[in-house]
Amino acid sequence: MLRTEMTLVEAAIRDQVNRDLDCSEASYRLMAMRAEVTELIGRWKAAGGGDHLPSVRERLSRSHGDRPVAKTKLEKGKSGPSRPNARV
């Protein structure tokens, strides 16, 4: 849940910067969230956690590969990737 909140706050900051608005409040919230994540990781490690924590790039590439592929329906009579157009 914290990750989702962080993503929303980051988006709000980008929006405020793009509109030339003051983003200091949202920035303070984001820094507090990052400090909380750092503290949680420290507690996890102190409790014996030693697994590799994936980077953002690793997580995104892994989650991208796990996404289901959208299936498209072909209309009758239309050629598709598996049915080449044999009409000459």
N, C-alpha and C positions, 0 to 999 in steps of 0.2 A: 504494500500500500504506500509506503514511503517513496518508493521509486516512481509510482504514478503521480504522487503529489509533486515530487521534484520535477518531473517532466512538465507538469502544468505550470509550475512557477517559472521554469526556464522559458517556456513558450510565452508567458506573460511578460517576462523581461525583454525578450526579443521584440514583442509587439510594442512595448513601451519605448524601447530604443528606436525602433523604426518610425514611431510617431513623434520622436523627439520629446518624450515625456520623462519625468523623474521616475526612475526605477529603483531608488534606494531601498524602499520598504521591502519590495519583492527580493531584492538582492540580499538583504539581511536575513530574510526567511530562508532563502536558498543556502546561505552560508551556515545557518543554524542546522539545517537538515543535513548538510554535508558533514558537519561536526558530529552530529548524532550517528551517522553511518560510520564514521571513523571510530567513534567510541564503541559501537556495536561490534565492529570487526576486531577491535582490541580485546573486548571481553570474550569474543568467540575464540580468538587465538590463545588467550590466557586459560580458557577452559579446555584446551587441548585440540582445538580446531587446527588442522594442518593441511587440509585439502587445498588444491590450487583454486584460487578464485579467478574466474575468467575475466578478461578485459572486456570492455564494451564491444570492441571489434569481434572478439571471439563469440560473445553472446549473440550479437546480431547475425553473424554468419551461421551460427548453429540454429538460431530460431528461423532464419530464412530457409534453411534446408529442410526444416521440419514442417513448414507450412504445407497444407494440402494444395494440390494443383486444381485449379478451377477447370471443370469440364464444360466444354461448350457443345451445344447441340447444333448439328448441321441440318439445314432444311433439306427436304427431299429434292433430289435432282441437282443439288449444289455440290461442287467438288470440294474436297477438303484435303488435309495433309495425308490421310490414309487412302483417299480415293482420287487418284489423278484424273484429270479431265481427258478422256480417251476420244472425244469427238474431234474429227479432223475436217 
